[in-house]
């Protein structure tokens, strides 16, 4: 079992894949003493345990995450997780349909905010 990666290592690897260095290494390296425990929890528990569970693939987890963030009106996190969803194989069309479907359960204002946040990131990614 010595070659088995720790949850922290698995989480850091996934954060790098989904969000690049700015969403992984930079967040950890630039964390204050106050914020360092938060980065440990996000890396080790969220991405090292929760996102590593079997049954649901990463793309499905990304789509579910975006749906939940839409319901909560968390546009900052929608921008972050739009990048992650693209890295996990979601398409622009799938994201659009997710957000359009969200108005049925979350309301039009939540859908509009989510789509605007996601479109901003998708436009930026396509420009690169």
C-alpha positions in Angstrom: 0.0 0.0 0.0 3.0 2.3 0.1 2.4 3.3 -3.6 -1.2 4.3 -2.9 -1.7 8.1 -3.2 -3.0 10.0 -0.2 -6.4 11.7 -0.4 -4.5 15.0 -0.3 -2.4 14.0 -3.4 -5.4 12.7 -5.2 -7.3 15.9 -4.5 -4.4 18.2 -5.5 -4.0 16.2 -8.8 -7.7 16.6 -9.5 -7.8 20.3 -8.6 -4.9 20.8 -11.0 -6.7 19.0 -13.8 -9.9 20.8 -13.3 -8.8 24.3 -12.4 -5.2 24.6 -13.4 -2.5 26.0 -11.2 -4.5 29.1 -10.3 -7.2 26.9 -8.8 -4.9 24.5 -7.1 -1.2 25.3 -6.3 -1.8 29.1 -6.2 -4.7 28.8 -3.8 -2.7 26.6 -1.5 0.6 28.5 -1.8 -1.1 31.9 -1.3 -3.3 30.8 1.6 -2.8 32.7 4.9 -2.3 30.8 8.1 -6.0 31.5 8.7 -7.1 30.1 5.3 -4.6 27.2 5.1 -6.9 24.7 6.9 -9.7 25.6 4.4 -7.4 24.7 1.5 -6.5 21.4 3.2 -10.1 20.5 3.7 -11.0 21.4 0.1 -8.1 19.4 -1.3 -8.2 16.4 1.0 -11.9 15.9 1.7 -13.7 17.6 -1.2 -11.5 16.6 -4.1 -9.5 13.8 -2.5 -12.5 11.9 -1.1 -15.8 13.2 -2.3 -14.9 13.6 -6.0 -13.0 10.3 -6.0 -16.0 8.2 -5.0 -17.0 5.4 -7.5 -20.3 5.2 -9.5 -20.5 8.8 -10.7 -17.9 10.0 -13.2 -16.2 13.4 -13.0 -18.3 14.9 -15.8 -21.6 13.9 -14.0 -20.2 15.3 -10.7 -19.4 18.6 -12.4 -22.9 18.9 -13.9 -24.5 18.1 -10.5 -22.2 20.6 -8.8 -23.2 23.3 -11.3 -26.9 22.5 -10.8 -26.5 22.8 -7.0 -24.5 26.0 -7.3 -27.2 27.4 -9.6 -29.9 26.6 -7.0 -27.9 28.4 -4.4 -27.1 31.4 -6.6 -23.3 31.0 -6.2 -22.1 32.7 -9.4 -18.5 33.0 -8.3 -18.3 29.2 -7.8 -20.2 28.6 -11.1 -17.4 30.4 -12.9 -14.8 28.1 -11.2 -16.8 24.9 -11.8 -17.6 25.8 -15.4 -13.8 25.5 -16.0 -13.8 22.2 -14.1 -16.8 20.9 -16.0 -15.1 21.6 -19.3 -11.9 19.9 -18.1 -14.1 16.9 -17.0 -15.5 16.6 -20.5 -18.8 18.6 -20.4 -19.6 20.5 -23.6 -20.9 24.0 -24.0 -24.2 22.6 -25.2 -24.6 20.3 -22.1 -23.9 23.3 -19.8 -26.4 25.4 -21.7 -29.1 22.7 -21.3 -28.3 22.3 -17.6 -28.8 26.0 -17.0 -31.9 26.2 -19.2 -33.4 23.3 -17.3 -32.6 24.9 -14.0 -35.2 27.6 -14.4 -37.9 25.0 -13.9 -36.7 24.4 -10.4 -34.6 27.4 -9.5 -36.4 30.2 -11.3 -35.5 32.5 -14.1 -33.3 34.9 -12.2 -31.1 32.1 -10.9 -30.8 30.6 -14.4 -29.9 34.0 -15.9 -27.2 34.7 -13.3 -25.8 31.2 -13.8 -25.7 31.4 -17.5 -24.1 34.8 -17.5 -21.4 33.6 -15.1 -20.8 30.4 -17.2 -20.8 32.2 -20.5 -18.2 34.6 -19.3 -15.8 31.7 -18.6 -16.7 29.8 -21.8 -16.0 32.9 -23.9 -12.7 33.4 -22.1 -11.7 29.7 -22.7 -12.7 29.8 -26.3 -10.6 33.0 -26.9 -7.5 31.1 -25.8 
